[in-house]
Amino acid sequence: MLAGAAMAGQSRVNGELGHQIHNGTLAGTISNMTGLVVLIGIIAASPAGRAGWTRMVTAIRERRLNWLFTFAGTAGAIMISLQGMLVSVIGVALFTVAFVAGNSLGALFMDMWGIGPAGKRALSTRRILGVALGIVAVAVAGSGRLGQPQALWPMLIPFFAGAFVAWQQAANGRITAVAQTPVTGTFLNFVVGTGVLLIAMIPLGLIGGMPEAYPTQWWLYLGGPLGVFFVGVTGIMVRVIGVLVFGLCATLGQLITALLLDLWFPGQVAEPVGMLLGVVIMAAAVLIATVRKGRA
């Protein structure tokens, strides 16, 4: 739940930064670079993190780890760019609900195919129902926009990004399992993500130019540390509870924080009644998919 709250906070921070500098990709690049600076300090002080690199490379050479998993940071780069571009348009809560629905659907398949470190997890009625309710929640949350087709399509973007991030979460769990520390996978994510964003900034900078000034509010630069926390927790917990259960549990913290942020920063375009109903349905989806019958 705390990881989900951090992700909602990152969405708000990056969205506001992107709005102020009129460049969502640059906001994402700044976020990743600040996170990378934090991680450089962590890995410099962590012998376990450095040893994790050796274990990861050995696992790739021995084909115990798919080398494609090292590109998981690409999903994070896309995600934070979308935060910078869309959160100021559709609000944190609506962005979060759409993302979570896509993430839940993607996580269902990650567990079914055994991509994550927890191994294959068979389909069950409660899992399928949980994901189905999550998609219904997105439809209900966006119901206030049914008369505005041009305003609906932005919700599809975080939906598909969420599915891609489900693969990132599975990949991070695999890397953490072989490295025996979340530091290695988190650092690799930010290195790859920052590289992707810097490459994307080259044509964007040439076409649109760079901002003449940057905001001075310190909290607008917290996106990177919040992302470090989220990716690190992901690497640890996905190994234990699987991709789907982790994603849905994190959803509770994510949705509650997103709603609070939209209340504290008014002016977003989410329709209140539909948004609240969507959150209630999503909470039901989380409970159905995660709560298991216990023995007496």
Sequence and secondary structure as in RCSB ss.txt:
>XXXX:A:sequence
MLAGAAMAGQSRVNGELGHQIHNGTLAGTISNMTGLVVLIGIIAASPAGRAGWTRMVTAIRERRLNWLFTFAGTA
GAIMISLQGMLVSVIGVALFTVAFVAGNSLGALFMDMWGIGPAGKRALSTRRILGVALGIVAVAVAGSGRLGQPQ
ALWPMLIPFFAGAFVAWQQAANGRITAVAQTPVTGTFLNFVVGTGVLLIAMIPLGLIGGMPEAYPTQWWLYLGGP
LGVFFVGVTGIMVRVIGVLVFGLCATLGQLITALLLDLWFPGQVAEPVGMLLGVVIMAAAVLIATVRKGRA
>XXXX:A:secstr
 HHHHHHHHHHHHHHHHHHHHT HHHHHHHHHHHHHHHHHHHHHT HHHHHHHHHHHHHHHTTSS GGGGGTHHH
HHHHHHHHHHHHHHH HHHHHHHHHHHHHHHHHHHHHHT STT      HHHHHHHHHHHHHHHHHTGGGTT HH
HHHHHHHHHHHHHHHHHHHHHHHHHHHHHTSHHHHHHHHHHHHHHHHHHHHHHHHHHH   S     GGGG HHH
HHHHHHHHHHHHHHHH HHHHHHHHHHHHHHHHHHHHHHS      HHHHHHHHHHHHHHHHHHH      
